């Protein structure tokens, strides 16, 4: 089936909004992402997020800057404009482990006059698991567990994240330490699972 740029884009947008509204909840973009034909081995869920959120007025950066194929696809499919990381509205961080820290520290946190100009980052990870799966199956090797608190979360929620260096928590904490300034983060894996972590969320390592 071909990707429907009206209906599939709307479905992707609603799912991204759900992930942002309920931190720690994992939503599945796989059905829509599977329809996106790229002609190369890229994360189509990541490309789908770009399709849902970018337009000709939006600026974006693929991190590290060597992601020419992803940058070409995003430009072609959304008409978004590539920009430097410190000024881009959206950052798409490839293969999160080891490079997410630098991307977070480079991203804009907005200004007191315009806090909405803080960047939104989509960071590729190896896998995502909700709290229910963690409780049923336990913690897998290579999986870090985040405890999430804040708006949209009743008490707290756990999120299992594979393939992301735990040091990124410190970088995120620095960038979100002066609310309303900060960055909004989404984690997305190769299977099309997505979880949102808004700047208002409080994160600690371990369940």
Number of C-alpha atoms within 10 A of each C-alpha: 8 10 16 12 12 9 11 21 20 15 15 25 19 13 20 22 13 17 23 21 16 20 26 28 23 24 21 19 25 18 15 21 22 17 16 19 13 13 7 10 9 16 21 24 27 27 20 26 23 25 24 20 16 20 16 10 9 16 20 25 27 26 25 18 13 10 15 12 14 24 20 13 18 26 20 12 15 19 17 22 19 20 16 16 24 17 20 23 26 29 30 28 26 22 18 25 19 14 17 29 19 14 25 30 17 17 24 24 28 18 13 12 9 11 16 16 19 25 26 24 27 26 25 25 23 18 20 27 22 18 20 12 14 17 11 8 9 11 16 13 7 14 18 19 23 21 18 24 19 17 15 19 15 10 9 16 21 25 26 24 25 21 18 24 17 17 12 20 18 14 16 21 18 13 22 21 12 12 13 18 22 28 29 22 21 21 24 29 26 17 18 22 20 32 28 25 22 22 24 19 19 17 19 14 13 12 17
